[in-house]
Amino acid sequence: MTPFHLILANNLVANVTNFTVWFAVTFWVFLETNSVFATGMIAGIYLIFTASFGIWFGSIVDHNSKTLAMVGSSVVSGILYAVGLAMVLLEPEGAFTNPYGPYLWSFILVVMLGVIAGNIRSIALPTLVTILIPEDRRDKANGLVGMVSGIGFLTTSVISGFLVAYTGMLGVMVLALAATALVLVHMMFVKVDEGRVEPSADTPAEPKRVDLAGTIKVIAAVPGLFALIFFACFNNFLGGVFMALLDAYGLSLVPVEVWGLTFGVLSLGFILSGIIISKTGLGKNPLRTLLMVNVITWSVCCVFTIQPSFWLLVGGCFVWMFLGPFAEAAEHTTLQKVVPLERQGRVFGFAQSIEQSASPLTAFLIGPLTQFVVIPFMTDGAGADAIGGWFGTGPDRGMALVFTIAGLIGLLVTIIAFNSRYYRELSAAYAAGKDDDGEDGGAAAVATPA
């Protein structure tokens, strides 16, 4: 097995572990408190941490061995999960049932920081793709990365749903701690030649700093690259609706075990799309693929909750999960070609921070807004009177209305982006870009399907 495949397998287990904790906390808090406000806050906390740490994490990746950065990620996650396990075992009676209680939110902060530490891996992995994979195969390798993410979601949702149903958070934290230890030990035995050259005594090393100004300069030098990052940022602004409400909406229709199992089955869409990308690639213009994906997904968002149907929800979620890896692989493939390798960690981290910066605002706003404004509006308010006859009434229909509005806005913005000069400029920059990382070390690193 090649180093690339070993790293993918290691990341798979790490992703399953971290996302199981995240899914489980969201499921569990909703079931313990029955509060949409609380689930919205959890989504907001996750996104604020992601946005806050992304640039720093990118600097860690650029200034250190990529595999060492992954090892450090697992060490930090393991320590925080151990603290979370202790908090579960020492819980004062009833402390986890109060949606505003300090003990509950202290626990959430600890375990979410453990999840966030795993984001170092999500920054390091695409830079390793640049190192290990020749340029003409990177889109296919990025498809394999998306497939691994899909397998992670498949197992994550099933595991978290059943663990929460039958063991609560105790089983979740025990599993998280054990799996993180396994990942850490395995990663220590994965050897990758990253081509890093230690500075000589005559040539002092570059200071290990974030250098935000330099990163911005690199991004600004590529026409349209800032526009791509801000477009993804706006998408995530609307995507905060999903993070705040999707689990609550799904759990309003089916029990937690069914919802977890459903998400697992739907995640086959991630795997299927990853296989397709790994065989066919993304075409000559990955940016066009990204925008086409957005047209389809936001169109689906307009209608997949238009009636209180579990199967309509399932169909919409499958389309989102099937097309998601195409969008992520397209963005990664573009950045890997137009950004110098020595800056990729910081650029990926910067992009992660900017792209996620708007989602916390949405998640923090949408939870309370839905709970205290839209749900009453669609339960016994003017909305129920105006469209309740065909749209339906009640708390679940309030959440559904938010999804429909988000879809309409997302579709409009994507159409505008498709017709912008920034799209044309970045497409031209990608077509004219040259791979300068040295492909010699990458050709044998992965046997990507042709």
The 8 nearest C-alpha neighbors of each residue, nearest first, counted from 0:
[[1, 4, 5, 2, 3, 445, 444, 446],
 [2, 0, 4, 3, 444, 445, 5, 446],
 [3, 1, 5, 4, 6, 191, 0, 189],
 [4, 2, 6, 1, 5, 445, 7, 444],
 [3, 5, 7, 1, 6, 2, 8, 0],
 [6, 4, 2, 8, 7, 3, 9, 1],
 [5, 7, 9, 3, 4, 8, 10, 2],
 [6, 8, 4, 10, 5, 9, 11, 3],
 [9, 7, 11, 5, 6, 10, 4, 12],
 [8, 10, 6, 11, 12, 7, 182, 5],
 [11, 9, 13, 7, 8, 12, 14, 6],
 [10, 12, 8, 14, 9, 13, 147, 151],
 [11, 13, 15, 9, 10, 14, 16, 8],
 [12, 14, 10, 16, 11, 15, 17, 9],
 [15, 13, 11, 17, 16, 12, 10, 18],
 [16, 14, 151, 12, 155, 18, 13, 17],
 [15, 17, 13, 19, 14, 175, 18, 12],
 [18, 16, 114, 14, 20, 19, 15, 13],
 [17, 19, 21, 20, 15, 16, 14, 22],
 [20, 18, 155, 16, 22, 159, 17, 21],
 [19, 21, 23, 18, 17, 22, 24, 16],
 [20, 22, 18, 24, 19, 23, 25, 17],
 [23, 21, 19, 25, 24, 20, 18, 26],
 [22, 24, 159, 20, 26, 25, 21, 27],
 [23, 25, 27, 21, 22, 26, 28, 20],
 [24, 26, 22, 28, 23, 27, 38, 29],
 [27, 25, 23, 29, 24, 28, 22, 30],
 [26, 28, 24, 30, 29, 25, 23, 31],
 [29, 27, 31, 25, 30, 26, 32, 24],
 [30, 28, 33, 32, 26, 27, 31, 34],
 [29, 31, 27, 33, 28, 32, 26, 34],
 [32, 30, 28, 96, 29, 27, 33, 95],
 [31, 33, 34, 29, 96, 98, 30, 28],
 [34, 32, 29, 30, 31, 35, 28, 37],
 [33, 35, 36, 32, 37, 29, 38, 98],
 [36, 34, 38, 37, 366, 39, 370, 247],
 [35, 37, 366, 34, 39, 367, 38, 40],
 [38, 36, 40, 34, 39, 35, 98, 41],
 [39, 37, 41, 35, 40, 36, 25, 243],
 [40, 38, 243, 366, 36, 42, 37, 362],
 [39, 41, 43, 37, 38, 42, 363, 44],
 [42, 40, 38, 44, 43, 39, 45, 37],
 [41, 43, 39, 45, 40, 44, 242, 243],
 [42, 44, 359, 40, 362, 46, 363, 41],
 [45, 43, 41, 47, 46, 42, 40, 48],
 [46, 44, 42, 48, 43, 47, 49, 41],
 [45, 47, 49, 359, 43, 48, 44, 355],
 [48, 46, 50, 44, 49, 359, 45, 51],
 [47, 49, 51, 45, 46, 50, 52, 44],
 [50, 48, 46, 47, 51, 52, 53, 45],
 [352, 49, 51, 356, 355, 47, 48, 53],
 [52, 50, 48, 49, 53, 47, 352, 54],
 [51, 53, 55, 49, 50, 54, 56, 48],
 [52, 54, 348, 352, 56, 55, 50, 351],
 [55, 53, 348, 349, 57, 56, 52, 345],
 [56, 54, 58, 52, 57, 53, 209, 59],
 [55, 57, 59, 53, 58, 54, 119, 52],
 [58, 56, 345, 348, 344, 54, 60, 55],
 [57, 59, 209, 61, 55, 345, 60, 56],
 [60, 58, 56, 62, 57, 61, 63, 55],
 [59, 61, 57, 58, 344, 63, 62, 65],
 [62, 60, 344, 58, 59, 63, 57, 341],
 [61, 63, 59, 60, 207, 58, 64, 208],
 [64, 62, 60, 61, 59, 65, 68, 67],
 [63, 65, 67, 66, 68, 60, 62, 193],
 [66, 64, 68, 67, 123, 60, 63, 69],
 [65, 67, 69, 68, 64, 70, 186, 191],
 [68, 66, 70, 64, 69, 65, 71, 63],
 [67, 69, 65, 71, 66, 70, 60, 72],
 [68, 70, 72, 66, 67, 71, 120, 65],
 [71, 69, 67, 73, 72, 68, 183, 66],
 [72, 70, 74, 68, 69, 73, 67, 75],
 [71, 73, 69, 70, 116, 75, 74, 117],
 [72, 74, 76, 70, 71, 75, 183, 77],
 [75, 73, 71, 77, 72, 76, 78, 70],
 [74, 76, 78, 77, 72, 73, 71, 79],
 [77, 75, 113, 73, 79, 78, 74, 116],
 [76, 78, 80, 74, 75, 79, 176, 179],
 [77, 79, 81, 75, 80, 76, 74, 82],
 [78, 80, 82, 113, 76, 81, 77, 109],
 [81, 79, 83, 77, 82, 78, 176, 110],
 [80, 82, 84, 78, 79, 83, 77, 85],
 [81, 83, 79, 85, 80, 84, 86, 78],
 [84, 82, 80, 86, 85, 81, 110, 106],
 [85, 83, 81, 87, 172, 86, 82, 80],
 [84, 86, 82, 88, 83, 87, 89, 81],
 [87, 85, 83, 89, 84, 88, 90, 82],
 [88, 86, 84, 90, 85, 89, 169, 83],
 [87, 89, 85, 86, 90, 84, 169, 83],
 [88, 90, 86, 87, 85, 91, 84, 92],
 [91, 89, 87, 88, 86, 92, 94, 95],
 [92, 90, 94, 93, 89, 95, 102, 87],
 [91, 93, 94, 90, 95, 96, 89, 97],
 [92, 94, 96, 95, 91, 97, 90, 100],
 [95, 93, 91, 92, 96, 97, 102, 103],
 [94, 96, 103, 93, 97, 31, 102, 98],
 [97, 95, 31, 32, 93, 94, 98, 103],
 [96, 98, 100, 99, 95, 94, 32, 93],
 [99, 97, 32, 100, 96, 37, 34, 103],
 [100, 98, 97, 101, 104, 103, 37, 96],
 [99, 101, 97, 103, 102, 98, 104, 94],
 [102, 100, 104, 103, 105, 99, 94, 106],
 [103, 101, 105, 104, 100, 94, 106, 95],
 [104, 102, 95, 106, 101, 105, 100, 107],
 [105, 103, 107, 101, 106, 102, 108, 100],
 [106, 104, 102, 108, 107, 103, 101, 109],
 [105, 107, 109, 103, 104, 108, 83, 102],
 [106, 108, 104, 110, 105, 109, 111, 103],
 [109, 107, 105, 111, 106, 110, 104, 112],
 [110, 108, 106, 112, 107, 111, 79, 105],
 [109, 111, 113, 112, 107, 108, 83, 80],
 [110, 112, 114, 108, 113, 109, 107, 115],
 [113, 111, 115, 114, 109, 110, 108, 116],
 [112, 114, 76, 110, 111, 79, 116, 115],
 [113, 115, 111, 17, 112, 116, 117, 110],
 [114, 116, 112, 117, 118, 113, 111, 49],
 [117, 115, 113, 118, 72, 114, 76, 119],
 [118, 116, 115, 119, 114, 72, 120, 17],
 [117, 119, 121, 120, 116, 115, 122, 49],
 [120, 118, 117, 122, 121, 56, 116, 123],
 [119, 121, 123, 118, 122, 69, 117, 124],
 [120, 122, 118, 119, 124, 123, 117, 125],
 [123, 121, 119, 120, 124, 347, 344, 125],
 [122, 124, 120, 126, 65, 121, 125, 60],
 [123, 125, 127, 126, 121, 122, 120, 128],
 [126, 124, 128, 127, 123, 122, 129, 331],
 [127, 125, 129, 128, 123, 124, 343, 130],
 [128, 126, 130, 124, 129, 125, 131, 123],
 [127, 129, 125, 131, 126, 132, 130, 124],
 [130, 128, 126, 127, 132, 131, 335, 125],
 [131, 129, 127, 128, 132, 441, 126, 193],
 [130, 132, 441, 128, 444, 129, 127, 440],
 [131, 133, 441, 128, 129, 137, 442, 130],
 [134, 132, 438, 441, 442, 136, 135, 137],
 [135, 133, 137, 136, 434, 132, 438, 336],
 [134, 136, 133, 137, 138, 132, 139, 434],
 [137, 135, 139, 134, 138, 133, 140, 132],
 [136, 138, 140, 139, 134, 135, 132, 141],
 [137, 139, 141, 280, 140, 332, 136, 142],
 [140, 138, 277, 142, 280, 137, 141, 136],
 [141, 139, 137, 143, 142, 138, 277, 136],
 [142, 140, 144, 138, 328, 143, 139, 137],
 [141, 143, 273, 276, 277, 139, 145, 140],
 [144, 142, 146, 140, 141, 145, 273, 277],
 [143, 145, 141, 147, 142, 146, 148, 140],
 [146, 144, 142, 148, 324, 273, 143, 147],
 [147, 145, 273, 270, 143, 149, 148, 144],
 [146, 148, 150, 144, 149, 145, 11, 151],
 [149, 147, 151, 145, 146, 150, 152, 144],
 [150, 148, 269, 146, 270, 152, 151, 147],
 [151, 149, 153, 147, 152, 148, 270, 146],
 [150, 152, 15, 148, 149, 153, 154, 155],
 [151, 153, 155, 149, 150, 154, 266, 156],
 [154, 152, 263, 266, 150, 151, 155, 156],
 [153, 155, 157, 151, 152, 156, 158, 263],
 [156, 154, 19, 152, 158, 15, 157, 153],
 [155, 157, 259, 263, 159, 158, 262, 154],
 [158, 156, 260, 259, 263, 160, 154, 155],
 [157, 159, 155, 161, 156, 160, 162, 154],
 [158, 160, 23, 162, 156, 19, 161, 157],
 [161, 159, 259, 256, 157, 163, 158, 162],
 [160, 162, 164, 163, 158, 256, 159, 165],
 [163, 161, 159, 166, 165, 164, 160, 158],
 [162, 164, 167, 160, 161, 166, 165, 159],
 [163, 165, 161, 162, 166, 160, 167, 256],
 [164, 166, 162, 163, 161, 167, 170, 160],
 [167, 165, 170, 162, 163, 169, 164, 168],
 [166, 168, 163, 169, 165, 164, 162, 170],
 [167, 169, 171, 170, 172, 163, 166, 87],
 [170, 168, 172, 171, 167, 166, 173, 87],
 [169, 171, 173, 166, 168, 172, 174, 162],
 [170, 172, 168, 174, 169, 173, 175, 162],
 [173, 171, 175, 84, 169, 174, 170, 176],
 [172, 174, 170, 176, 175, 171, 177, 169],
 [175, 173, 177, 171, 172, 176, 178, 170],
 [176, 174, 172, 178, 16, 173, 177, 179],
 [175, 177, 179, 173, 174, 178, 77, 80],
 [176, 178, 174, 180, 179, 175, 173, 181],
 [179, 177, 181, 175, 180, 176, 174, 182],
 [178, 180, 182, 176, 181, 177, 77, 175],
 [179, 181, 183, 177, 178, 182, 176, 184],
 [182, 180, 178, 184, 179, 183, 185, 177],
 [183, 181, 179, 185, 180, 184, 186, 9],
 [182, 184, 180, 186, 181, 185, 73, 70],
 [183, 185, 181, 187, 182, 186, 180, 188],
 [186, 184, 182, 187, 183, 188, 181, 189],
 [187, 185, 189, 183, 188, 184, 182, 70],
 [186, 188, 185, 184, 189, 183, 70, 190],
 [187, 189, 186, 185, 190, 184, 183, 191],
 [190, 188, 186, 187, 191, 2, 185, 5],
 [189, 191, 188, 192, 2, 187, 66, 186],
 [192, 190, 193, 2, 189, 66, 3, 131],
 [193, 191, 194, 190, 195, 440, 131, 130],
 [192, 194, 195, 191, 130, 64, 127, 65],
 [195, 193, 192, 196, 130, 440, 191, 197],
 [194, 196, 193, 197, 64, 192, 63, 198],
 [197, 195, 198, 194, 199, 193, 204, 192],
 [196, 198, 199, 195, 204, 200, 202, 203],
 [199, 197, 204, 202, 203, 196, 200, 201],
 [200, 198, 202, 201, 197, 203, 204, 196],
 [199, 201, 202, 203, 198, 204, 197, 196],
 [202, 200, 199, 203, 198, 204, 197, 205],
 [203, 201, 199, 200, 198, 204, 205, 197],
 [204, 202, 198, 201, 200, 205, 199, 206],
 [205, 203, 198, 206, 202, 197, 199, 207],
 [204, 206, 207, 203, 208, 198, 62, 202],
 [207, 205, 208, 204, 203, 62, 209, 210],
 [208, 206, 62, 205, 209, 58, 59, 204],
 [207, 209, 210, 206, 58, 62, 205, 211],
 [208, 210, 58, 211, 55, 207, 54, 345],
 [211, 209, 213, 212, 208, 214, 58, 345],
 [210, 212, 214, 213, 209, 215, 54, 345],
 [213, 211, 215, 214, 210, 216, 209, 217],
 [212, 214, 216, 210, 215, 211, 217, 218],
 [215, 213, 211, 217, 216, 212, 346, 218],
 [214, 216, 218, 212, 213, 217, 219, 211],
 [215, 217, 213, 219, 214, 218, 220, 212],
 [218, 216, 214, 220, 215, 219, 213, 221],
 [219, 217, 215, 220, 216, 221, 224, 214],
 [218, 220, 216, 221, 217, 215, 225, 222],
 [221, 219, 217, 218, 216, 222, 224, 215],
 [220, 222, 219, 224, 218, 223, 428, 217],
 [223, 221, 425, 424, 224, 220, 428, 219],
 [222, 224, 421, 425, 226, 424, 225, 221],
 [225, 223, 227, 226, 221, 222, 218, 425],
 [224, 226, 228, 227, 223, 229, 218, 219],
 [225, 227, 223, 229, 224, 228, 230, 421],
 [228, 226, 230, 224, 225, 229, 231, 223],
 [227, 229, 225, 231, 230, 226, 350, 232],
 [228, 230, 232, 226, 231, 227, 225, 233],
 [231, 229, 227, 233, 232, 228, 226, 234],
 [230, 232, 234, 228, 229, 233, 354, 235],
 [354, 233, 231, 229, 235, 230, 234, 228],
 [234, 232, 236, 230, 235, 231, 229, 237],
 [235, 233, 231, 237, 236, 232, 238, 230],
 [234, 236, 238, 232, 237, 233, 358, 239],
 [237, 235, 358, 357, 233, 234, 238, 239],
 [236, 238, 235, 239, 234, 240, 405, 233],
 [239, 237, 235, 240, 241, 236, 234, 358],
 [238, 240, 358, 362, 242, 361, 237, 241],
 [241, 239, 238, 243, 242, 237, 244, 362],
 [242, 240, 245, 244, 239, 238, 243, 402],
 [241, 243, 239, 240, 42, 244, 245, 238],
 [242, 244, 39, 240, 362, 241, 42, 366],
 [243, 245, 247, 241, 246, 242, 248, 240],
 [246, 244, 241, 248, 247, 249, 242, 243],
 [247, 245, 249, 248, 244, 250, 26, 243],
 [246, 248, 250, 244, 245, 249, 251, 35],
 [249, 247, 245, 251, 246, 250, 244, 395],
 [248, 250, 246, 251, 252, 247, 245, 253],
 [249, 251, 247, 253, 252, 248, 254, 246],
 [250, 252, 248, 249, 253, 247, 395, 254],
 [251, 253, 250, 249, 309, 248, 254, 307],
 [252, 254, 250, 251, 257, 258, 249, 255],
 [255, 253, 257, 256, 250, 258, 252, 251],
 [254, 256, 258, 257, 160, 259, 250, 253],
 [257, 255, 160, 259, 258, 161, 254, 260],
 [258, 256, 260, 254, 255, 259, 261, 253],
 [259, 257, 261, 255, 260, 256, 253, 262],
 [258, 260, 160, 156, 157, 256, 262, 261],
 [259, 261, 157, 263, 257, 262, 258, 256],
 [262, 260, 258, 264, 263, 259, 257, 265],
 [263, 261, 265, 259, 260, 264, 156, 266],
 [262, 264, 153, 260, 266, 156, 261, 157],
 [263, 265, 261, 266, 262, 267, 260, 153],
 [266, 264, 262, 267, 317, 263, 268, 261],
 [265, 267, 153, 268, 263, 269, 264, 149],
 [266, 268, 270, 265, 269, 264, 271, 153],
 [267, 269, 321, 266, 271, 320, 270, 265],
 [270, 268, 149, 321, 266, 267, 272, 320],
 [269, 271, 146, 149, 267, 273, 268, 272],
 [272, 270, 268, 274, 273, 269, 267, 275],
 [271, 273, 275, 269, 274, 321, 270, 276],
 [274, 272, 146, 142, 270, 276, 145, 271],
 [273, 275, 277, 271, 272, 276, 270, 278],
 [274, 276, 272, 278, 273, 277, 279, 271],
 [277, 275, 280, 142, 279, 273, 278, 139],
 [276, 278, 139, 142, 274, 275, 143, 280],
 [279, 277, 275, 276, 448, 449, 280, 274],
 [280, 278, 276, 277, 275, 281, 139, 449],
 [279, 281, 276, 139, 138, 282, 277, 278],
 [282, 280, 285, 138, 276, 279, 288, 283],
 [283, 281, 284, 280, 285, 288, 279, 138],
 [282, 284, 285, 281, 430, 280, 287, 286],
 [283, 285, 286, 282, 287, 426, 288, 281],
 [286, 284, 329, 288, 287, 281, 282, 289],
 [287, 285, 289, 288, 284, 329, 290, 426],
 [286, 288, 290, 289, 285, 284, 291, 417],
 [287, 289, 285, 291, 286, 290, 292, 281],
 [290, 288, 326, 286, 292, 287, 291, 329],
 [289, 291, 293, 287, 292, 288, 294, 286],
 [292, 290, 294, 288, 293, 289, 287, 295],
 [293, 291, 289, 290, 295, 294, 296, 288],
 [292, 294, 290, 296, 291, 295, 297, 289],
 [295, 293, 291, 292, 297, 296, 410, 298],
 [294, 296, 298, 292, 293, 297, 299, 291],
 [297, 295, 299, 293, 298, 294, 319, 292],
 [296, 298, 406, 300, 410, 299, 409, 294],
 [299, 297, 295, 301, 296, 300, 294, 406],
 [298, 300, 296, 297, 301, 302, 303, 315],
 [299, 301, 406, 297, 298, 302, 303, 403],
 [302, 300, 403, 406, 298, 299, 407, 303],
 [301, 303, 305, 300, 299, 304, 403, 298],
 [304, 302, 315, 312, 311, 300, 305, 299],
 [305, 303, 399, 306, 302, 312, 307, 311],
 [304, 306, 302, 303, 390, 399, 307, 403],
 [305, 307, 304, 308, 390, 391, 303, 311],
 [308, 306, 304, 309, 305, 396, 391, 395],
 [307, 309, 311, 310, 306, 312, 304, 252],
 [308, 310, 312, 311, 313, 252, 307, 249],
 [311, 309, 313, 312, 308, 314, 315, 307],
 [312, 310, 314, 308, 313, 309, 303, 315],
 [311, 313, 309, 315, 310, 303, 314, 304],
 [312, 314, 310, 316, 311, 315, 317, 309],
 [315, 313, 311, 317, 312, 316, 310, 318],
 [314, 316, 303, 312, 318, 317, 313, 299],
 [315, 317, 319, 313, 318, 314, 320, 312],
 [318, 316, 320, 314, 265, 319, 315, 321],
 [317, 319, 321, 315, 316, 320, 322, 314],
 [320, 318, 316, 317, 322, 321, 296, 323],
 [321, 319, 317, 323, 268, 269, 318, 322],
 [320, 322, 268, 269, 318, 272, 319, 323],
 [321, 323, 325, 319, 320, 324, 318, 292],
 [322, 324, 320, 326, 325, 321, 319, 327],
 [325, 323, 327, 145, 326, 322, 328, 269],
 [326, 324, 328, 322, 323, 327, 329, 289],
 [325, 327, 289, 329, 323, 324, 328, 330],
 [328, 326, 324, 330, 329, 325, 331, 323],
 [327, 329, 331, 141, 325, 330, 326, 324],
 [330, 328, 285, 326, 332, 327, 331, 289],
 [329, 331, 333, 327, 328, 332, 334, 326],
 [332, 330, 328, 334, 333, 329, 335, 327],
 [331, 333, 329, 335, 330, 334, 138, 328],
 [332, 334, 330, 331, 336, 335, 329, 337],
 [333, 335, 331, 337, 336, 332, 338, 330],
 [336, 334, 332, 333, 338, 337, 331, 129],
 [337, 335, 334, 333, 338, 434, 432, 332],
 [336, 338, 334, 432, 335, 333, 429, 339],
 [339, 337, 334, 335, 336, 343, 340, 342],
 [340, 338, 342, 341, 343, 337, 435, 436],
 [341, 339, 343, 342, 338, 436, 126, 129],
 [340, 342, 339, 343, 61, 344, 338, 345],
 [343, 341, 340, 339, 345, 344, 346, 61],
 [342, 344, 346, 340, 345, 347, 341, 338],
 [345, 343, 57, 61, 347, 60, 346, 342],
 [344, 346, 57, 348, 58, 343, 347, 342],
 [347, 345, 349, 343, 348, 344, 350, 342],
 [346, 348, 350, 344, 349, 345, 343, 122],
 [349, 347, 57, 53, 54, 345, 351, 346],
 [350, 348, 54, 346, 352, 351, 347, 345],
 [349, 351, 347, 353, 348, 352, 354, 228],
 [350, 352, 348, 354, 349, 353, 53, 355],
 [50, 353, 351, 53, 349, 355, 350, 354],
 [354, 352, 356, 350, 355, 351, 349, 232],
 [232, 355, 353, 351, 231, 352, 356, 350],
 [354, 356, 50, 352, 358, 353, 357, 351],
 [357, 355, 353, 50, 354, 358, 352, 359],
 [358, 356, 236, 360, 355, 359, 232, 235],
 [357, 359, 236, 239, 361, 360, 235, 355],
 [360, 358, 43, 362, 46, 361, 47, 357],
 [359, 361, 363, 358, 357, 362, 364, 43],
 [362, 360, 358, 364, 239, 359, 363, 365],
 [363, 361, 239, 43, 359, 365, 243, 39],
 [362, 364, 360, 43, 361, 40, 365, 359],
 [365, 363, 361, 362, 366, 368, 367, 360],
 [364, 366, 368, 362, 369, 361, 367, 363],
 [365, 367, 39, 36, 369, 368, 364, 35],
 [368, 366, 370, 36, 369, 365, 371, 364],
 [369, 367, 365, 372, 371, 370, 366, 364],
 [368, 370, 373, 366, 367, 372, 365, 374],
 [371, 369, 367, 368, 374, 372, 366, 35],
 [370, 372, 368, 369, 367, 373, 374, 375],
 [373, 371, 368, 369, 375, 374, 370, 376],
 [372, 374, 369, 376, 397, 375, 377, 368],
 [373, 375, 397, 394, 377, 376, 369, 370],
 [376, 374, 378, 377, 373, 372, 380, 379],
 [377, 375, 380, 373, 382, 374, 378, 381],
 [378, 376, 383, 382, 397, 374, 392, 375],
 [379, 377, 393, 375, 392, 376, 383, 374],
 [380, 378, 383, 375, 377, 376, 381, 384],
 [381, 379, 376, 383, 382, 377, 375, 378],
 [380, 382, 384, 383, 376, 385, 379, 377],
 [383, 381, 377, 385, 376, 384, 380, 386],
 [382, 384, 387, 377, 381, 380, 385, 392],
 [383, 385, 381, 382, 387, 386, 380, 379],
 [384, 386, 382, 383, 387, 381, 388, 380],
 [387, 385, 388, 390, 383, 382, 389, 384],
 [386, 388, 383, 391, 390, 392, 389, 384],
 [387, 389, 386, 391, 390, 384, 383, 385],
 [388, 390, 387, 391, 386, 306, 392, 305],
 [391, 389, 387, 386, 306, 388, 305, 392],
 [392, 390, 387, 389, 388, 396, 393, 306],
 [393, 391, 378, 387, 377, 396, 383, 390],
 [392, 394, 378, 396, 395, 377, 397, 374],
 [395, 393, 374, 397, 396, 378, 398, 377],
 [396, 394, 398, 397, 393, 248, 399, 251],
 [397, 395, 399, 398, 393, 394, 392, 391],
 [396, 398, 374, 394, 377, 373, 400, 395],
 [397, 399, 395, 401, 396, 400, 369, 248],
 [400, 398, 396, 304, 402, 397, 401, 395],
 [401, 399, 403, 397, 402, 398, 396, 404],
 [400, 402, 404, 398, 399, 403, 405, 397],
 [403, 401, 405, 399, 400, 404, 406, 300],
 [404, 402, 301, 400, 406, 405, 401, 300],
 [403, 405, 407, 401, 406, 402, 400, 408],
 [406, 404, 402, 408, 403, 407, 237, 409],
 [407, 405, 301, 300, 297, 409, 403, 404],
 [406, 408, 404, 410, 405, 409, 301, 411],
 [409, 407, 411, 405, 406, 410, 412, 404],
 [410, 408, 406, 412, 411, 407, 297, 405],
 [409, 411, 297, 413, 407, 408, 412, 294],
 [410, 412, 408, 414, 409, 413, 407, 415],
 [411, 413, 415, 409, 414, 410, 416, 408],
 [414, 412, 416, 410, 415, 411, 417, 409],
 [413, 415, 417, 411, 416, 412, 410, 418],
 [414, 416, 412, 413, 418, 417, 419, 411],
 [417, 415, 413, 419, 418, 414, 412, 422],
 [418, 416, 414, 415, 419, 413, 422, 290],
 [417, 419, 416, 415, 414, 420, 422, 423],
 [418, 420, 416, 421, 422, 417, 415, 423],
 [419, 421, 423, 422, 424, 418, 223, 416],
 [422, 420, 223, 424, 419, 423, 425, 226],
 [421, 423, 420, 425, 424, 419, 426, 417],
 [422, 424, 420, 426, 421, 425, 427, 419],
 [425, 423, 421, 427, 426, 422, 223, 222],
 [424, 426, 223, 428, 427, 422, 222, 423],
 [425, 427, 423, 429, 424, 428, 422, 430],
 [426, 428, 430, 424, 425, 429, 431, 423],
 [429, 427, 425, 431, 426, 430, 432, 424],
 [430, 428, 432, 426, 431, 427, 425, 337],
 [429, 431, 427, 428, 432, 426, 284, 283],
 [430, 432, 428, 429, 427, 433, 426, 337],
 [433, 431, 429, 430, 428, 337, 336, 434],
 [434, 432, 435, 431, 336, 337, 429, 430],
 [433, 435, 436, 336, 134, 432, 437, 438],
 [436, 434, 437, 433, 339, 438, 340, 336],
 [437, 435, 434, 438, 340, 130, 129, 339],
 [436, 438, 435, 439, 440, 434, 441, 130],
 [437, 439, 133, 441, 440, 436, 442, 132],
 [438, 440, 441, 437, 442, 133, 443, 131],
 [441, 439, 438, 442, 131, 443, 437, 444],
 [442, 440, 131, 132, 133, 444, 438, 439],
 [441, 443, 133, 444, 132, 440, 439, 438],
 [442, 444, 441, 445, 440, 446, 132, 131],
 [443, 445, 441, 131, 442, 1, 3, 132],
 [446, 444, 447, 443, 3, 1, 132, 442],
 [445, 447, 448, 444, 443, 442, 1, 449],
 [446, 448, 445, 449, 140, 139, 277, 136],
 [449, 447, 278, 446, 277, 139, 279, 140],
 [448, 278, 447, 279, 277, 446, 139, 136]]
